[in-house]
């Protein structure tokens, strides 16, 4: 299981898939700007154990189909 799948699976297990979907909906139109906000917030989010998730979400926002791939993983598609 890769790192993206791991944090998404943890979010699903904690019942955070709904809020994560909302975050994706809000951040996707911002694309690279949203990614930069997450990169800047990452050190603070580390204190809450969310730094890795923020980094992966920021990376997804920078990639052309990254958010779409995260949504598929969140829906349980494409899991090995």
Secondary structure, 3 states (H helix, E strand, C coil): CCHHHHHHHHHHHCCCHHHHHHHHHHHHCCCHHHHHHHHHHHHHHHCCCCHHHHHHHHHHHHCCCHHHHHHHHHCCCCCC
